[in-house]
Amino acid sequence: FDEVTEPSLVHFDIWENNIIVCGDEIAGILDWERALWGEPLMEDRFRSYGMNPYFLEGFGQTEFTRSEQRRLIWYNIWINLAFMGEHYTRMYGDEDSYRRTRDRMLTHWNRLFAAE
């Protein structure tokens, strides 16, 4: 994390349903409760479930250093831990979503330490 020296405002939940578009312009962005000062790689579209080559090309970064890859794994762990907590605060009816999220988090956890 020492490489991150300039903070950026990170929404941390920017995805298609949180963007209001009017014509060909962005008119608004919803759900700022996770916003923080950090690095752009923290943003939702860099998560393992949301990354696609068109986004990366538009962002201007299609490859990541080893250090950036490790930070991406940490950010995946962080958001999955948040999702696990939200399972209970949002009172989802079954445990399936919690188990899937926990399994994703553990997969990233194992990737983090396998990469050392």
C-alpha positions in Angstrom: 0.0 0.0 0.0 3.0 2.3 0.3 2.9 2.9 -3.5 -0.4 4.7 -3.1 0.7 8.3 -2.4 -2.1 10.4 -3.9 -5.6 9.9 -2.6 -8.6 9.9 -4.9 -12.3 10.0 -4.0 -13.5 6.5 -4.4 -17.2 5.7 -4.6 -16.5 2.0 -3.9 -19.9 1.0 -5.3 -20.0 2.5 -8.7 -21.8 0.3 -11.1 -24.5 0.6 -13.8 -27.4 0.8 -11.3 -25.8 3.5 -9.3 -25.4 5.9 -12.2 -28.1 8.2 -13.5 -27.8 8.9 -17.2 -29.7 11.7 -19.0 -29.1 11.5 -22.7 -25.4 11.0 -23.2 -24.3 12.6 -19.9 -24.0 11.4 -16.4 -26.6 13.3 -14.4 -26.0 11.7 -10.9 -24.5 9.0 -8.9 -26.3 7.2 -6.1 -25.3 5.3 -2.9 -22.3 7.1 -1.5 -22.3 5.4 1.8 -19.1 3.5 1.1 -17.2 6.5 -0.4 -13.7 7.1 1.0 -10.4 8.6 0.0 -8.2 5.9 -1.4 -6.8 4.7 -4.7 -8.9 4.2 -7.9 -8.2 0.4 -7.9 -10.5 0.2 -4.9 -13.5 1.0 -7.2 -16.2 -1.7 -7.7 -15.4 -2.3 -11.4 -11.9 -3.5 -10.4 -13.5 -6.3 -8.3 -13.1 -9.8 -9.6 -16.8 -10.0 -10.4 -16.9 -6.7 -12.3 -13.7 -6.3 -14.2 -13.9 -6.5 -18.0 -11.4 -5.7 -20.8 -13.5 -2.8 -22.1 -13.6 -1.1 -18.7 -9.8 -1.6 -18.3 -9.1 -0.2 -21.8 -11.3 2.9 -21.0 -9.6 3.3 -17.7 -6.2 3.2 -19.5 -4.7 0.2 -17.6 -5.0 -3.3 -18.9 -2.1 -4.8 -16.9 -1.2 -4.7 -13.2 2.1 -4.9 -11.3 2.5 -7.6 -8.7 1.9 -4.9 -6.0 -1.3 -3.7 -7.7 -2.5 -7.3 -8.1 -2.0 -7.9 -4.3 -3.9 -4.7 -3.5 -6.7 -5.8 -5.9 -6.9 -9.1 -3.9 -7.1 -7.1 -0.6 -9.9 -4.9 -2.0 -11.8 -8.1 -3.0 -11.4 -9.4 0.5 -12.6 -6.1 2.0 -15.7 -5.8 -0.1 -16.7 -9.5 0.5 -16.3 -9.0 4.3 -18.6 -6.0 3.9 -21.1 -8.1 1.9 -21.0 -10.8 4.6 -21.9 -8.2 7.3 -24.6 -6.7 5.1 -26.2 -10.2 4.8 -27.4 -9.8 8.4 -28.1 -6.0 8.5 -30.2 -6.3 5.3 -31.9 -9.4 6.8 -31.6 -11.6 3.7 -33.9 -14.6 4.1 -31.5 -17.5 3.4 -27.9 -18.3 4.0 -27.0 -19.0 0.4 -25.8 -15.5 -0.4 -23.7 -15.4 2.8 -22.1 -18.8 2.0 -21.3 -17.7 -1.6 -19.8 -14.5 -0.4 -17.8 -16.2 2.3 -16.5 -18.7 -0.3 -15.4 -15.8 -2.6 -13.7 -14.1 0.3 -11.8 -17.3 1.3 -10.8 -17.8 -2.3 -9.2 -14.4 -2.4 -7.6 -14.9 1.0 -6.0 -18.1 -0.3 -4.9 -16.3 -3.4 -3.3 -13.6 -1.4 -1.1 -16.0 0.6 -0.5 -18.4 -2.3 1.1 -15.5 -4.2 3.8 -14.9 -1.6 
